[in-house]
């Protein structure tokens, strides 16, 4: 069964592309028609691509790996934070720091610095500083929280990247491709889908369009932990029953 349907995408305005003069010819397979100088995206293909991306993201989540969501454009920030945080995945909604993937150890050092400041606040060490030093540390903590707070629990490189607006997040896509990290993305008619592994042709400017796509994707990720935990329970149950059988059978075999 599909994660979404044609009418839901239509109501959200997912089919609206960019002006014809701004289009990228590589997006031609996903364009249905042109109307009033605007390209219309084929929503039947969008439905199929959403299902493919959701299935792949679900498998990644099942294996216990992380997916990093990247959306720094104004209309996507709040939506990404609202949809992605409940499923426990990291996200970047502020400026993409250069080297966030290719220079990941340095990013981790910055996150550890934020953790160290939190410990200072907790154990009372912070009170020993002067008023000026306290102000500087507080500003540094706020800056780190703003840029890296949402990826504080990302202890290793993500298994995949989910990008909204490929053109705006070009640096993130380049870093992911350099490291061989698969990229999932909402791709509009003005973008180049060449470097994207899982293309979701959709309007990446409208907030409703972004919300509908993220609902489908996050629902797939949310299903993964439950199915994984059920498999773990089965694995734990099987050895236990075998041990009980062996213990019960051993006294009978020893009797003369």
Buried (B, 14 or more C-beta within 10 A) or exposed (E): EEBBEBEBBEEBBBBBBBEBEEBBEBBEEBBBEBEEEBBBBBBEBBBBBBBBBBEBBBEBBBEEEBBBBBBBBEBBBEBBBEBBBEBEBBBBBBEBBEEBBBEBEEBBEBBEBBEEBBEBBEEEEBEEEEEEEEEEBEEBBEEBBEBBEBBBEBEEBBBBBBBBBBBBBBBBBBBBBEEEBBBBBBBBBBBBBEEBBBBBBBBBBBBBBBBBBBBBBBBBBBBBBEEEEEEEEEEEEEEEEEEEEEEEEEEEEEEE
